[in-house]
Amino acid sequence: MSKFNRFNKLLHTELSSVPRLAVPLGSLMTSVSLWLSTSVYAASVGDLPGGPAVNQLNFAPAATKIAEEIHWMHWFLLVLCSVIFVLVFGAMFYSIFKHRKSVGHKSQELPEPLWVELGWTIVPLFIVIGMALPATKVVVAQKDTTNADITIKTTGMQWKWGYDYLKGEGEGISFISTLDNEHRLMSNSGKPAPTDNYLLKVDNPMVVPVGKKVRMITTANDVIHAWMIPAFGVKQDAIPGFVRDAWFRAEKTGDFYGQCAELCGKEHAYMPIHVKVVTAEEYTAWVQAQKAAMAAKADDPTKVWEVADLVKRGASVYAANCAACHQANGKGAGPIKPLDGSAVVLDADQNKVINVLLNGQGGGSMPAWKQLSDTEIAAVITYAKNSWSNKTDKAVQPSAVVAARK
């Protein structure tokens, strides 16, 4: 294998967990690096509609009016700056060549007439104003979140997204969106099979209707995250203790992808964003299905469960949220501690393991899972206490989790 091919392979490995989103033309090194990394697999990986494309060197195709305005601003400023660059450096290099010492040119002091002083002050001023006016118009439009049809609270967590539909059709719907476990296993294998949506598939995509103004309220539970969908022209930080907002109105149906755009910890590459834009009729059907599913899953935290029922319920919770790190066999991997034979899991004081799930530990290496319901936390702990070699025949009831939250 040639040195260049080995470099390409190494570069692709290092960047494989980074989403292939839009590449700004302002960064030559970033553009070249991403072009090399995507070109290695150009024959086996195709474009992902609404997401990254092979050999992509430009912004993602716009799906909102704001994104179209951003694209126009990008090219307008790029062309304007390029013209200025050519004129200024062209004049400079011409003067250097024409008046060089080697052809006998003698240096001299030139007068500085008033029109020159005014010219190189007024002309740049008009250029800056010409750049600022359309840019300000776009920025102001980006922040106008009034008159929204639907309001969704987006909460960044290590390392997943929580969505709460606060106003409009779908009000009351709430769910967690995490990376699909199959893709996490692909990444852990070190040799992922070529796939167009690598590390972008989630278990529960956010669903919105086409043509409706959606207001996004962003915050975070732990550290700073950022919710970004390039095709929508939206990137909004999610900051603990603060509430920020943005909006979008998708002009076409389809699937659109993004990812957390703020370095938020070791699992940063594993919290993708998937927004599914559907017709009004499909959205109404989705809302009805979600509410029916939520009603079916609603649990009475005072209910006393049998061990077998909690273990069965906990198996699905573990597979959806825990198996990616602790593995299906409970053995963990690398710095991830095993649950099979774990002292805290087997401890007779059940509050110890409950507190780990509610508050996390290890400075964030084990994130908090307080967003799970009391029954789900009790079930997954009971599952861990009675799986693999952990045959305790003990159960943690939801009421114990309720008490620990206080």
C-alpha positions in Angstrom: 0.0 0.0 0.0 1.4 3.4 -1.0 2.1 6.1 1.6 -0.7 8.2 0.1 -3.2 5.4 0.4 -2.1 4.7 4.0 -2.6 8.4 4.8 -6.1 8.3 3.2 -7.0 5.2 5.2 -5.7 6.7 8.5 -7.5 10.0 7.8 -10.8 8.3 7.1 -10.4 6.2 10.3 -9.8 9.3 12.4 -12.7 11.2 10.8 -15.2 8.2 10.5 -17.1 9.4 13.6 -17.5 12.9 12.3 -20.6 13.7 10.3 -20.0 14.6 6.7 -21.9 17.8 6.9 -21.5 21.0 4.8 -17.8 22.1 4.3 -17.2 25.9 4.5 -15.1 27.1 1.6 -13.3 29.5 4.0 -11.2 26.6 5.5 -9.0 25.1 2.8 -7.5 22.5 5.1 -10.9 21.3 6.3 -12.1 21.1 2.7 -9.1 19.1 1.6 -9.3 16.7 4.6 -13.0 16.0 4.1 -12.5 15.6 0.3 -9.8 13.0 0.9 -11.7 11.2 3.6 -14.9 10.9 1.5 -13.2 10.1 -1.7 -11.7 6.9 -0.2 -15.1 5.4 0.0 -16.8 7.2 -2.9 -17.3 3.9 -4.8 -19.1 2.2 -1.9 -21.0 5.0 -0.1 -23.7 7.0 -1.8 -25.2 10.4 -1.1 -27.7 10.6 1.8 -30.7 12.8 0.9 -31.1 15.4 3.6 -27.6 14.6 4.9 -24.0 14.3 3.7 -22.9 13.6 0.2 -19.8 12.0 -1.2 -17.0 14.4 -2.1 -19.2 17.2 -0.8 -17.5 20.6 -0.9 -20.5 22.9 -0.6 -23.4 23.4 1.8 -26.2 20.8 2.0 -29.1 21.5 -0.3 -31.4 24.0 1.3 -34.8 22.8 2.6 -35.9 26.2 4.1 -36.0 29.8 3.0 -33.5 30.8 5.7 -31.0 28.2 4.4 -31.4 29.5 0.9 -30.7 33.0 2.2 -27.6 31.7 4.0 -26.4 30.1 0.8 -26.9 33.3 -1.2 -25.1 35.3 1.4 -22.2 32.8 1.3 -21.7 33.1 -2.4 -22.3 36.9 -2.5 -19.6 37.5 0.1 -17.3 34.9 -1.4 -17.5 36.6 -4.9 -17.2 40.1 -3.4 -14.1 39.2 -1.4 -12.6 37.4 -4.3 -13.0 40.5 -6.6 -11.5 42.7 -3.9 -8.6 40.2 -3.5 -7.9 40.1 -7.2 -8.1 43.9 -7.5 -5.9 44.7 -4.5 -3.3 42.1 -5.0 -3.3 42.6 -8.8 -2.5 46.2 -8.3 0.1 45.4 -5.7 1.9 42.8 -7.8 1.7 44.9 -10.9 3.2 47.9 -9.1 6.0 45.7 -7.6 6.8 44.2 -11.0 6.5 47.5 -13.0 8.5 49.6 -10.6 11.2 47.2 -9.5 14.7 48.3 -8.9 16.2 45.8 -11.3 14.8 47.8 -14.3 16.2 51.0 -13.1 13.2 52.5 -11.4 14.0 55.2 -8.8 12.0 55.5 -5.7 10.2 58.8 -5.1 7.8 60.4 -2.8 4.3 61.0 -4.2 1.8 63.6 -3.2 -1.2 62.5 -1.2 -4.2 64.3 -2.7 -7.4 64.6 -0.7 -9.4 62.5 -3.2 -7.0 59.5 -2.5 -7.5 59.8 1.3 -11.2 60.1 0.9 -11.4 57.3 -1.7 -9.7 54.6 0.4 -11.9 55.5 3.3 -15.3 55.9 1.7 -15.1 53.0 -0.8 -14.3 50.4 2.0 -17.1 51.9 4.1 -19.6 51.4 1.3 -18.3 47.8 0.8 -18.8 47.1 4.5 -22.3 48.5 4.4 -23.1 46.5 1.3 -22.0 43.4 3.1 -23.7 44.2 6.5 -27.2 45.1 5.3 -28.1 41.8 3.7 -26.3 39.8 6.4 -28.2 41.7 9.1 -31.5 41.0 7.3 -30.8 37.3 7.4 -29.7 37.3 11.0 -32.8 39.2 12.2 -35.0 36.7 10.2 -33.2 33.8 11.9 -34.1 35.1 15.3 -37.8 35.9 14.6 -39.5 33.0 16.4 -42.9 34.7 16.7 -46.1 33.2 15.5 -44.9 29.6 15.5 -47.3 26.8 14.7 -45.5 24.2 16.9 -43.0 24.7 19.8 -40.6 21.9 20.7 -38.2 21.9 23.6 -34.9 20.3 22.7 -32.7 19.1 25.5 -29.1 18.1 24.9 -27.9 15.3 27.2 -24.7 13.2 27.3 -25.2 11.7 24.7 -28.7 11.9 23.4 -31.5 14.4 22.6 -34.8 14.9 24.4 -37.8 16.3 22.6 -40.9 17.8 24.3 -43.7 19.1 22.2 -44.9 22.1 24.2 -47.5 23.9 21.9 -49.4 23.2 18.8 -50.5 19.9 17.4 -48.7 17.2 19.3 -48.6 19.0 22.6 -47.7 16.7 25.4 -45.6 14.3 23.3 -42.2 13.6 24.8 -39.4 11.2 23.9 -35.7 10.5 23.9 -33.7 10.2 20.6 -30.5 8.2 20.7 -28.1 6.7 18.2 -29.4 3.4 16.8 -27.6 0.6 18.6 -26.7 -1.2 15.4 -24.6 1.8 14.3 -22.9 2.0 17.7 -22.0 -1.7 17.4 -20.7 -1.0 13.8 -18.5 1.7 15.3 -17.2 -0.5 18.1 -16.2 -3.1 15.6 -13.6 -0.8 14.1 -14.6 -2.0 10.6 -18.1 -0.6 9.9 -19.8 -1.7 6.7 -20.2 1.0 4.1 -23.5 2.7 4.7 -24.9 6.1 3.6 -26.3 7.1 7.1 -23.4 5.8 9.2 -23.7 7.2 12.8 -26.8 9.2 11.7 -29.6 6.7 12.3 -31.6 7.2 15.5 -34.3 5.2 17.3 -36.8 8.0 17.5 -36.6 10.8 14.9 -38.2 14.2 15.6 -41.3 14.5 13.3 -42.7 17.8 12.1 -45.2 18.8 9.4 -44.1 20.4 6.1 -44.8 24.1 5.7 -45.3 24.8 9.4 -43.2 27.2 11.5 -41.5 25.2 14.2 -39.9 27.0 17.1 -37.0 25.1 18.8 -36.3 25.9 22.5 -32.9 24.5 23.3 -31.3 23.8 26.7 -29.1 21.1 28.2 -28.9 18.9 31.3 -25.2 18.7 31.7 -22.7 20.4 29.4 -23.0 22.6 26.3 -24.4 20.9 23.2 -25.6 22.4 19.9 -28.6 21.4 17.8 -27.7 21.7 14.1 -29.5 20.7 10.8 -27.5 22.2 7.9 -30.3 21.8 5.4 -32.5 24.0 7.6 -29.9 26.6 8.2 -30.2 26.1 12.0 -27.5 25.8 14.6 -28.4 26.7 18.1 -26.3 26.1 21.3 -28.0 24.2 24.1 -26.6 25.5 27.4 -27.3 24.2 30.9 -29.4 26.7 32.9 -30.2 28.8 29.8 -33.0 28.8 27.3 -32.2 29.7 23.6 -34.5 29.5 20.6 -34.5 29.2 16.9 -37.0 28.2 14.2 -37.4 26.6 10.8 -40.1 26.0 8.3 -39.3 23.0 6.0 -40.4 23.6 2.5 -40.4 19.9 1.4 -40.9 16.5 3.0 -38.2 14.0 3.6 -35.5 13.0 6.1 -32.9 15.6 7.3 -29.8 14.9 9.3 -27.5 16.8 11.6 -25.4 16.2 14.7 -24.4 17.9 17.9 -22.0 20.7 16.8 -20.4 21.4 20.2 -17.7 19.2 21.6 -19.6 17.7 24.6 -17.5 14.8 25.8 -16.2 11.4 24.7 -19.5 10.3 23.1 -19.8 13.6 21.1 -19.8 11.7 17.8 -22.7 9.5 18.8 -25.6 12.0 19.2 -27.0 12.5 15.8 -30.1 14.5 14.9 -32.8 13.1 12.5 -35.8 15.2 11.6 -38.6 13.6 9.5 -40.7 16.2 7.7 -44.1 14.7 6.7 -47.4 15.9 5.2 -50.1 17.4 7.5 -52.1 14.2 7.3 -49.1 11.9 8.1 -48.2 14.2 11.0 -51.7 14.0 12.5 -51.5 10.2 12.3 -48.1 10.2 13.9 -49.4 12.4 16.8 -52.3 10.1 17.4 -50.0 7.0 17.4 -47.5 8.7 19.8 -50.2 9.7 22.3 -51.7 6.2 22.2 -48.2 4.7 22.8 -47.5 7.1 25.7 -50.8 6.2 27.3 -50.1 2.5 27.0 -46.6 3.0 28.6 -47.8 5.2 31.4 -47.0 3.5 34.7 -48.3 3.9 38.2 -45.1 4.5 40.3 -46.9 3.0 43.3 -47.4 -0.3 41.6 -45.6 -3.3 43.1 -44.1 -5.4 40.4 -43.0 -9.1 40.3 -39.3 -9.7 39.7 -39.9 -11.5 36.4 -42.1 -8.7 35.0 -39.5 -6.0 36.0 -36.7 -8.1 34.4 -38.7 -8.4 31.2 -39.4 -4.7 31.1 -35.8 -3.9 32.0 -34.4 -6.0 29.2 -35.9 -3.6 26.6 -34.7 -0.5 28.5 -31.2 -2.0 28.8 -31.0 -2.8 25.1 -32.2 0.7 24.1 -30.0 2.7 26.4 -27.2 0.7 28.1 -26.1 -2.1 25.8 -24.1 0.2 23.5 -21.6 0.9 26.3 -21.9 -1.9 28.8 -22.5 -4.5 26.0 -25.3 -7.0 25.8 -23.3 -9.5 28.0 -22.8 -6.8 30.7 -19.0 -7.1 30.5 -18.3 -3.5 29.6 -15.3 -2.5 27.3 -12.2 -0.5 28.0 -12.9 2.2 30.6 -16.6 1.2 30.7 -17.1 -0.8 33.9 -18.8 -4.2 33.7 -22.2 -4.7 35.3 -21.8 -8.4 35.5 -20.4 -9.0 39.0 -20.5 -5.2 39.7 -20.3 -4.4 43.5 -22.6 -1.5 43.2 -25.2 -3.6 41.3 -25.0 -6.4 43.8 -24.9 -4.2 46.9 -27.9 -4.8 49.3 -28.3 -1.0 49.5 -30.3 -0.4 46.4 -30.0 3.4 46.8 -26.4 3.2 45.7 -27.2 2.0 42.2 -30.3 4.2 42.0 -28.2 7.3 42.7 -25.7 6.3 39.9 -28.5 6.2 37.4 -30.1 9.5 38.6 -26.9 11.5 39.0 -24.2 9.7 37.0 -20.7 9.3 38.1 -17.1 9.5 37.0 -17.3 13.1 35.9 -19.8 12.3 33.1 -18.2 9.1 31.9 -21.4 7.5 33.3 -24.1 10.0 32.4 -27.3 10.6 34.4 -30.4 8.9 33.3 -33.0 10.8 35.3 -34.9 11.4 32.0 -36.1 7.7 32.2 -39.3 7.1 34.1 -39.3 5.7 37.7 -40.5 2.4 36.4 -37.9 2.2 33.6 -35.1 2.9 36.1 -36.4 0.3 38.5 -36.8 -2.2 35.7 -33.3 -1.8 34.3 -31.7 -2.0 37.7 -33.7 -5.2 38.4 -32.6 -6.5 35.1 -29.0 -5.9 35.9 -29.4 -7.5 39.4 -30.8 -10.7 37.8 -28.9 -11.1 34.6 -25.6 -12.8 33.6 -24.0 -14.1 36.8 -26.0 -11.6 38.9 -28.6 -14.0 40.2 -29.8 -12.0 43.2 -33.6 -12.6 42.8 -34.0 -9.1 44.1 -36.2 -6.3 42.7 -36.1 -2.6 42.9 -39.6 -1.1 42.9 -40.5 2.2 41.2 -41.4 3.7 44.6 -37.8 3.5 45.7 -36.8 5.6 42.7 -39.5 8.1 43.5 -38.1 8.5 47.0 -34.6 8.8 45.7 -35.5 11.7 43.4 -36.7 13.8 46.3 
